[in-house]
Amino acid sequence: MSPWLPAECPLRGRFGEEARYDNFRRTLGVIRGLGVRPGTRVALSRVATDRVRLYLQVVDDYVRRGLPTVSSQLLARSVGVRSGLVRRDLAALGNYGTPGRGYEVEALRRVIRRVLNLEQERAAVWLGARRLREDRRAREALLAMNCRLVAVFDADSRQVGTEAGALAVQPLARAERETRARGAAVAVVATEEAARPEMVQALARAGVKAILNLTPVPLLASARMVIEQADTGSQLLRLLSRLGSTERAEAR
């Protein structure tokens, strides 16, 4: 923050005191999309971080639809929480919105992506070539989350040597070596052959820190790895838990 206004500045008479001027400048920064500056670490609880991820999904949808603003009430309704909680979470990110207008979706999207470390590009590997070819939305999600696909593997010899995601498909047996060589921190498991415990352990040895599991086979994470289960059962569980939160809020 720049020094308090000099005595001869006409704005000094308008704001009267330094605290009011500083607050004005912070608000301007938010409106311009500055919010949390690069390199700034925001301390959020795990629960709050999960909510912020859901806010980002809503904001991304608003961006795709070309809508310029979103209110805390609409965010709350979409996520299943109280609007006051939305405002508190976003204020912790440095985005206070504009009274009567809400939040600028582009600015809010930049702030949330920065806080969730989505501005950093990460190398990713994909296990299961057929799903990669068929799942256009998964490919788009990788790009949207700044994940660069560097290798594709498959246990089916008929898939090896073909192309998927603009990459030559390699044997699953090479996954550990090639993943380590390419410095991949993210893996997508899209075939049950790759969901075996020994393969998860091999990926962990290769340096993978996060796995998105698209199979119905539950994977066990190591102490240094996070796993997100993306099967229908897990998605339904998250949906119903959010529904329960909404019903409790309405009952109050």
N, C-alpha and C positions, 0 to 999 in steps of 0.2 A: 504494500500500500504506500502511495506517495505521501510526502509530508502534508500536514494540515495547511489549508489555504493561507497565503499571506494576507496581511491586514487590508491591503488595497484591492484585493480581488472582490468583484461585485457578488460572487456566489457566497462569500462568507456571511454577508448580511442575511441571505436567504436561508441558509442552513443553521446559522447561529452557533453551532457547536461541532466539534470534530467528530463525535460519535455519529451524529445525524448525517454528516457528509460521507463518512466511511460507509455507512449503510447504503446511501444512495449509490456510491461507486460499486459496491458489491452487487446491487440490483442491476445496474447497467451491465456488469460483467456477465450475469446470468442471461439477461435478454439477448446479449450478443453471442451466447453459446459458449462462453468461457467456462463457467461453472467451476469444476475441479480442474486445475491446471495439470498438464502433463508432469509426471513425476511425483505428484501429490498422492499420498497413501491415505485412503479413507477407511477407518476402522468400522466395519459392520459385523454384526453377529451373523452366525450361520443362518439363522431363521430370516433375518433381514435381507441377507444376500439372496436367499431363495425367492423372497418376494420381489426383489429388484430384478431378478432374472425374468420373472413373470411380467413385470412392467415393461421390460424390453420387448417381449413378444407382442404385447399390445401396441407399443409405440411403433415397432416394425410394421405391423399391419396398417397403422395409420399412415406411415410413410408410403407404403405400397399403394394405398388408396388416394394419396395426394391430399390428405387432410392436414391443415396447418397446425392445429392446436388440439389438445386433449385436456379435459378437466380432471381433477382428483376424483370427482364422483364417478366419472366413466371408467377411470382406471380401477377404482375400488370395486365397481360392479363387475368388471371383467375378471378380476383376480379373486374376488370373494373376500374382501377385507373392508374395514371402515375407511372412509375418505380421510379422516384425521390421521390414520396410520400411514396412508399414502403420502400425505403432506409432510409428516415427520420424517419418513424414509428419504424423500427427495430433498428435504432441507438439509439432511445430513450429507448429501452429495454436493451441496452448494447451489441447488436449483430451487428457488422459492416460488417460481411461477409468477404470473401477473394477475392480481385480483380482477375478477370479472371476465378474464380471458383464458386463464389456465396456463398450460405449459406449451411452449413452442416445441413441436415434436422433433424437428431436426436437431435442435440444441439439446433437448433432453436425451435423444438417442446417442449423441456424441458423448455426453457426460456419462451415461450408464455404461456404454461400451468401454470407455476409458477406465472406469472404476472396476469393471469386470475383467480387465486386462485383455480385451478383445482387439485392441489396436496392435498387439504384438503378433507377428506372423509365426505360425508353428507348423513344423513338418508333420505329416500324418501318413500312416500306412493303412491299407484296406485289405481285409482278409475275407475273400468271397467274391469272385469276379462277377458272377451272374447278378447278384443283388446290386452291384455298382452300376451295371449297365441298365438295369430295369428301374432303379430308384432315382429318378431325376431330382426329386425334392431333397434327397440325401446329398447329392452332389452339390446342389445349390446351397444347402445349409453349410457344407464345408467351406465354400467360398465366402458366404456371409459371415462366418465366424473366423475368417482369416486363417484357415487351415489349408496349407499347400500339400496336395497329394503327391507323394514321392515314390510310392511303390504299391503294387497290388499283388496279392498272393492267393493261390487256390490249391486245394488238395486234389482236385480232379485233373488228371493228366490231359483230358480233352480241352480244358480251359488254358493250360499252360502254353505260352507262346502266342496266344491270341491277344487282342487289345481291349482294354477296359479303362475308361477314364483317361484316354490318350497315353496310356502306359502299357508296356508289355507285361503280361501276367507271368509271374514267377512261381515255382513250386513252393508249397507251404513250408517245406523243410528248410528253405533259405530265409525264412522270416526273421529269425533272430539275428543272423549275420548282417543281412541287408538293412534291417531296421537300425541296428547300431551304426552301421557305416553312414547312413543318411541322417543320423541324429534326430530321428522322429520321436516326439514326446507324446503323440496321440495315435491311438489305433482304433479302427472300427472293425468289430468282429461281426461278420454277416453270414457266417456259415457254421453249422454245428461242429464240423470237423475242427474248426479253429477255436471252439469254445471249451476244449479239454483243459484241465488244470495245468498240465505240463506246458501247453502253449501259452497260457497266461503267465506262467513262471518264466518262460523263455522271453516273452515280451518285456517283462519286468527287468530281467537281466540285461536286455538290450537298451534299457533307458526309458521305456514307455512309462509315463506318469498318469495317463488317463485313458480309459477304454470306454467307448460307446458300444454297448452290446445290443445288436439287433436281432439276436436269436432268443428263443424261449428258454434256453438253458441258463440258469443263474450262475454268475461268475463270482468267485470269492476274491476280494481285493487284498493285496498285501498292505503292510503298514505305510508304504511309500507310493501307493497307487489309489486312484479313485476310479470307480466304475459306475456308469449310469446305465441302468437297464431300460431299454426302450421297447420292450414287448407290450402287447395289449394289456396284459394283466397289471403291469406296473403303472401304465398310463391310467388305467381305470382306477387303481388304488389312489393315485394322486388326485384324480378328478373327484372321487367320492370324499376324500379328506377335505378338499376345498369346499365341496358342497356342505359338509358338516359344519365347517367354520361359518359359512354364509347363514345356515339355518340358526346357529347359536346367536349370531349377531342380530338376526331379525327377531329372535325371541326376546332379546334384551330391549 
